[in-house]
Every structure is written in structure tokens, then in C-alpha cells.
Amino acid sequence: MSLNEVHISSLVVHAVPQHLSVVKQQIEAFDGAEIYGESAAGKLVVVIETQNQGYITDTIDAINQLEHVLNVALVFHQIESELDELDTEITLDDTAAAGK
């Protein structure tokens, strides 16, 4: 594993609807975790971004153990390893040359 990686994962977390606000607070306390959507039925869309795949699996296990969480499902996992290439600045000259 490169030290220059970013792991991005999305999860669907199903919680008891009456306790959704508590579960949301607990999930947001995890480093790199953000909630991107929710439903009245108690489902949350959670995105985790980290440099370590092990942290993602540990976080999934920890969320699954939270009181009032019914289920956690990993929906997506992507590894970005070419971060230096992605961090280059695009100039107008570059875009004009690409169109020739």
C-alpha cells in the first residue's frame, strides 16, 4: 500500500428511526465520516475517507456495534493512488493544446 493513497467508501446504515439523531451524532464522531443523506425510515448514506483500508473495516464494525443500528452495508470502495498526478494544476494553455 502506498502512503499516498486515499480510500473512499460509502455505506448505507439502517438504524431504528426513533433513535436516528443519536446514531447520526455517533457516526459523525468517527474521523473521516460524513453523512450525505438520510430517510425517515432510518437509513443513512455515510461516506468515509481515509488513507487506510483497515480503518474503513474497523469503522464499519464499530458502527455496526452501535446501539440502535440494525445493519451496515458497504456500497462502494475506491482507492485513489495517483494523488500527485491529480494534484497538478490545469492551465488554459493545457486545455487549448488538448483540443488541437
GIGIBEL-V691831 format. One record per run of one state. SS is the DSSP state (~ for helix, > for strand, _ for the rest). FROM is the first residue (numbers start at 0). TO is the last residue. If there is no record, write none. Layout:
[[SS & FROM & TO] [SS & FROM & TO]]
This chain:
[[_ & 0 & 4] [> & 5 & 14] [_ & 15 & 15] [~ & 16 & 27] [_ & 28 & 31] [> & 32 & 37] [_ & 38 & 41] [> & 42 & 49] [_ & 50 & 51] [~ & 52 & 63] [_ & 64 & 67] [> & 68 & 79] [_ & 80 & 81] [~ & 82 & 85] [_ & 86 & 90] [~ & 91 & 97] [_ & 98 & 99]]
